[in-house]
Amino acid sequence: MKKNSIFDKIFVRGNHVCPSWLCFTFDNPVRKIFHDPVKIVAPYITPGDTIVDIGPGKGYFTLPMCQLVGGAQGGGGRVIAVDIQEQMLNSLQRRAVAAGLAANLTTHLSMPNDFGLAVQADFVLAFWMVHEVPEPGQFFTHVKEIMKREATFLIAEPLFHVTKGRFDKTLRTAHEAGFKIAARPEITFSHAALLAL
C-alpha cells in the first residue's frame, strides 16, 4: 500500500466527500477576489439554458447561474443542483429562497453512482468535486447522458489538493467516456478543462 506523503496529509488528498459544515471555507465573500463565479461561468451560459451543477455546496456558483439563466423573475432557464448530501441541498434551497432565485432552481438528491436525472443540459459544472468521485469512469458516462450534443462541461479541481498527474488521469478517463477538451480556461488555484462531446 502506498504511503501518503506529508503534502498529501497537509492538503487532505485522498477520496472523501466534503462535509456541509466545511462549506463556509468555500462560500465566503473573500473567495470572490480569486473566484468570481459570474466571470468563470458566464461565457458558457445563455438565458433560458438548463444547467446542471454537480456537487454545488451551498450555492457559490449555483445562485449566480440561476441569475444568468433567468434571474429573479424566473424567466425560462433553470439550474439543477445535484448532490448526495440532503443537508447541503436544503441549505442551498433556503439561500435561493432568500435571494429570490428559487423559481430558477431545482435541487436533486443523487445516488452516489447515478444522478437519476432525465434532462438534457446545455452546460454542466463540476467545480472542485470530481476528486471525490469513487468511480470516475461511471461519473463521466452519467454526465454524458444528461448533456445535449452541443453542450459543454466545465471541470475544475483544486490545485493544492489534486496533483497535475491526477488531473491528467481524470482527463484521460473523460476522453475514454467520449469527451474531448474544447478549452483550457485559466482558473486561479485550479486545474481546469472545458469538455465537449
For each residue, the residues with C-beta under 8 A, 3 or more apart:
1:
2:
3:
4: 8 9 13 14
5: 8 9
6: 9 10
7: 10 11 13
8: 4 5 11 13 14
9: 4 5 6 12 13
10: 6 7
11: 7 8 160 161
12: 9 16 161
13: 4 7 8 9 161 162 163
14: 4 8
15: 131 132 134
16: 12 132
17: 84 85 132
18: 22 23 55 57 129 132
19: 22 85
20: 23 58 85 87 88 91
21: 24
22: 18 19 25 26
23: 18 20 26 27 57 58 88 91
24: 21 27 28
25: 22 28
26: 22 23 31 57 60 128
27: 23 24 31 57 58 59 60
28: 24 25 31
29: 32
30: 33
31: 26 27 28 34 35 60
32: 29 35 36 37
33: 30
34: 31 188 189
35: 31 32 40 60 187 188 189
36: 32 39 40
37: 32 40 41 60 61 64 65
38: 41 42 64 68
39: 36 42
40: 35 36 37 61 154 185 187
41: 37 38 44 45 61 64 65 68 123 125 154
42: 38 39 45 68
43:
44: 41 123 152 154 194
45: 41 42 49 51 65 68 69 122 123
46: 49 69 77 122
47: 68 69 70 71 75 76 77
48: 69 70 75 76 77
49: 45 46 68 69 77 122 123
50: 69 77 78 80 119 120 121 122
51: 45 65 69 77 78 79 80 121 122 123 124 125
52: 79 80 82 115 117 119 121 123 124 125 146
53: 56 61 62 65 79 80 81 82 124 125
54: 82 83 115 124 125 126 129 143
55: 18 82 83 126 127 128 129 132
56: 53 59 60 61 62 81 82 83 88 89 92
57: 18 23 26 27 60 88 92
58: 20 23 27 88 91 92 95
59: 27 56 62 63 81 91 92 95 96
60: 26 27 31 35 37 56 57 63
61: 37 40 41 53 56 64 65 125 127
62: 53 56 59 65 66 79 81 92 96 105
63: 59 60 66 67 95 96 99 101 105
64: 37 38 41 61 67 68
65: 37 41 45 51 53 61 62 68 69 79 125
66: 62 63 69 70 71 78 79 96 99 101 104 105
67: 63 64 70 71 72 101 104
68: 38 41 42 45 47 49 64 65 77
69: 45 46 47 48 49 50 51 65 66 76 77 78 79 104
70: 47 48 66 67 73 74 75 76 77 78 103 104
71: 47 66 67 74 75 101 104
72: 67 99 100 101 103
73: 70 103
74: 70 71 103 104
75: 47 48 70 71
76: 47 48 69 70
77: 46 47 48 49 50 51 68 69 70 104
78: 50 51 66 69 70 104 105 106
79: 51 52 53 62 65 66 69 104 105 106
80: 50 51 52 53 106 107 108 117 119 121
81: 53 56 59 62 89 92 105 106 107 108
82: 52 53 54 55 56 108 110 115 117
83: 54 55 56 86 88 89 92 107 108 109 110
84: 17 109 110 111 112
85: 17 19 20 88 89
86: 83 89 90 109
87: 20 90 91
88: 20 23 56 57 58 83 85 91 92
89: 56 81 83 85 86 92 93 107 108 109
90: 86 87 93 94 107
91: 20 23 58 59 87 88 94 95
92: 56 57 58 59 62 81 83 88 89 95 96 105 107
93: 89 90 96 97 102 105 107
94: 90 91 97 98
95: 58 59 63 91 92 98 99
96: 59 62 63 66 92 93 99 101 102 104 105
97: 93 94 100 102
98: 94 95
99: 63 66 72 95 96
100: 72 97
101: 63 66 67 71 72 96 104 105
102: 93 96 97 105
103: 70 72 73 74
104: 66 67 69 70 71 74 77 78 79 96 101
105: 62 63 66 78 79 81 92 93 96 101 102
106: 78 79 80 81
107: 80 81 83 89 90 92 93
108: 80 81 82 83 89 115 116 117
109: 83 84 86 89
110: 82 83 84 114 115 116 117
111: 84 114 115 116
112: 84 134
113: 134 135 138
114: 110 111 142
115: 52 54 82 108 110 111 142 146
116: 108 110 111
117: 52 80 82 108 110 146
118:
119: 50 52 80 146
120: 50 146 147 148 151
121: 50 51 52 80 124 146 147 148 151
122: 45 46 49 50 51 148 150 151
123: 41 44 45 49 51 52 151 152 153 154
124: 51 52 53 54 121 143 146 147 151 152 153 154
125: 41 51 52 53 54 61 65 153 154
126: 54 55 129 130 143 153 154 155 156
127: 55 61 154 155 156
128: 26 55 131 156 157 158 161 190
129: 18 54 55 126 132 133
130: 126 133 136 139 155 157 170
131: 15 128 157 158 161 162 166 170
132: 15 16 17 18 55 129
133: 129 130 136 139
134: 15 112 113
135: 113 138 139
136: 130 133 139 140 170 173 174
137: 140 141 173 176 177
138: 113 135 141 142
139: 130 133 135 136 142 143
140: 136 137 143 144 173 174 176 177 178 179
141: 137 138 144 145 177
142: 114 115 138 139 145 146
143: 54 124 126 139 140 146 147 153 177
144: 140 141 147 177 178 179 197
145: 141 142
146: 52 115 117 119 120 121 124 142 143
147: 120 121 124 143 144 151 153 197
148: 120 121 122 151
149: 197
150: 122 196 197
151: 120 121 122 123 124 147 148 196 197
152: 44 123 124 182 194 195 196
153: 123 124 125 126 143 147 179 194 195 196
154: 40 41 44 123 124 125 126 127 185 192 193 194 195
155: 126 127 130 170 174 192 193 195
156: 126 127 128 187 190 191 192
157: 128 130 131 161 162 166 167 170 190 191 192
158: 128 131 161 162 189 190
159: 162 189 190 191
160: 11 189
161: 11 12 13 128 131 157 158
162: 13 131 157 158 159 166 167 170 191
163: 13 166 167
164: 167 168 191
165: 168 169
166: 131 157 162 163 169 170
167: 157 162 163 164 170 171 191
168: 164 165 171 172
169: 165 166 172 173
170: 130 131 136 155 157 162 166 167 173 174
171: 167 168 174 175 181 193
172: 168 169 175 176
173: 136 137 140 169 170 176 177
174: 136 140 155 170 171 177 179 193 195
175: 171 172 178 179 180 181
176: 137 140 172 173
177: 137 140 141 143 144 173 174
178: 140 144 175 197
179: 140 144 153 174 175 195 196 197
180: 175 195 196 197
181: 171 175 184 193 194 195
182: 152 194 195 196
183: 193 194
184: 181 192 193 194
185: 40 154 192 193 194
186: 192
187: 35 40 156 190 192
188: 34 35
189: 34 35 158 159 160
190: 128 156 157 158 159 187
191: 156 157 159 162 164 167
192: 154 155 156 157 184 185 186 187
193: 154 155 171 174 181 183 184 185
194: 44 152 153 154 181 182 183 184 185
195: 152 153 154 155 174 179 180 181 182
196: 150 151 152 153 179 180 182
197: 144 147 149 150 151 178 179 180
